[in-house]
Amino acid sequence: METIKEKLKIITLWALAVIIVFAIGLRIFGSWHDEWSGYNASTMISDGSCNIAVIPITGDIIPYAGADQDGSGNELPPSTNPDDTLATLHWAESDPNVLGVLARIDSSGGTPVASEIIANGFKNSSLPVVALIREMGTSGAYLLATGAETIIASPFSDVGSIGITLSYLENTAKNNKEGLQYISLASAKFKDYGNPDKPLTSAERDLIERDLKIYHEQFVKEVAENRNLPVEQVAKLADGSSMPGTLALENKLVDSLGDQETARAWFAEQLEIAPEEVVFCE
């Protein structure tokens, strides 16, 4: 017959086992969550040999992380999303070795919300952020760049393209030729507006153009605020066209012309260190 001491020993062992299992589960969940969210406070950008984090902004700017490969295993073009970008920014901010951030931009833009989120992340960062536009920084990528403290572009960079598009390809003629008919079953008259398999009515066009106007004005407003420019001045440039870096400088869409060495000189001046002490984490 078990004594009280033996029973207590068994209970203690069971309790210890439960605690161990719980701790392991918590660790697994934490690792999974960090991997899923893209952020881990213990991650270091620098090993001490560099002090400027480099965040690439490439391809389409999309709301969420996409797959690296298609269904056939082919590599998909690179893209940028707010979760991964801001996770890297947070890593940089929590790394005592990192003194600044270089956003290196090669993008023609993407969704307005994703671009705005990254722009606000740069604007509110505890570190100085430089946006370096290389080949292209247009549309949403330009909006994103305006969140930085300063924007550098090459004279040959493609900059601007302030505007919104909701254009799409209509399939009705093709469907008619192939004997396909769109059957509209919607509880509200605008529920399936913009569907490429049905003609666009005048009321639906008016609705889309209403939204386009609102989006466009917001785009102009945010660029004006971030660049400290009059709204009227930005509105005159917001015809959807892009421009070379030289003209962007004249129109105050960028702050200087140059390359990564120009960014190095800017960081050196801001951080009050020698240019050779500015080392990019690449």
Secondary structure, DSSP 8 states (H G I E B T S, - for coil): ---HHHHHHHHHHHHHHHHHHHHHHHHHHHHHHHHHHT--TT--S-SSS--EEEEEEESEE-SS---SB-TTS-B---EE-HHHHHHHHHHHHH-TT--EEEEEEEE--B-HHHHHHHHHHHHT-SS-EEEEEEEEEETHHHHHHTTSSEEEE-TT-EEE-----------HHHHHHTT-------SSTTTTTT-TTS---HHHHHHHHHHHHHHHHHHHHHHHHHHT--HHHHHHH-SS-EEEHHHHHHTTSSSEE--HHHHHHHHHHHHTS-GGG--EE-
